[in-house]
Amino acid sequence: VGDSEEVGSGGGIMSKICEGRVVIVTGAGRGIGRGHALEFARQGAKVVVNDLGVEADGQGGSEGPAGEVVEAIRAMGGEAIANAGDVGDPRTAQNMVEAALEAWGRVDVVVNNAGIASAQFFPDVDAEEFDRHVRVTLLGCLNTARAVWPHFVEQGRHPLPGEGRTPDQRHEALEMGIDAPTPVAATAVA
């Protein structure tokens, strides 16, 4: 084991590249989000693991997936907190940030990974299904960004890349919401 690494109590090698950092990962109970959470922890970060515990199609719900990732992080000697809330609800985002601040005094990184996979494609996707996607994927990002924003600013960091400019999320989201479905629909009928 090198100077910048230590062996965690669970036998995993934990590098120090993210030592002292606090990371919130949404949708971290399975798949890519789980991988993000575990790797940040391996690199020494403390992690808030968020996952509503729904199936890939957004149905159901369970605290299990977030808790399992937290257990895996702790088994390798890391620190983590589970959050089984819905990122589409602004209170969940606020709760994640408050939990991180209470436990570790800061938040350094947010990985907005939560999303819903769907078996419905254009033209079969209905408004209810579309709303669920927007709620989790788009509003989830907005909610976590809004919750963490004042803490990033307080820490003296500009919270978003872009040479100090603050993007107009409303305009950008609306533009993408208008522009994206057209080529998707065209592909579906081609």
Salt bridges, closest charged atoms under 4 A:
GLU6 OE1 - LYS16 NZ 3.01
GLU19 OE1 - LYS16 NZ 3.25
GLU39 OE1 - ARG42 NE 3.15
ASP86 OD2 - ARG135 NH2 2.73
ASP89 OD2 - ARG91 NH2 2.77
ASP108 OD1 - ARG21 NH1 3.82
ASP108 OD1 - ARG106 NH2 2.57
ASP108 OD1 - ARG157 NH1 3.86
GLU129 OE1 - ARG132 NH2 3.42
GLU129 OE2 - HIS133 NE2 3.15
ASP168 OD1 - ARG170 NE 3.27
GLU175 OE2 - HIS171 NE2 3.92
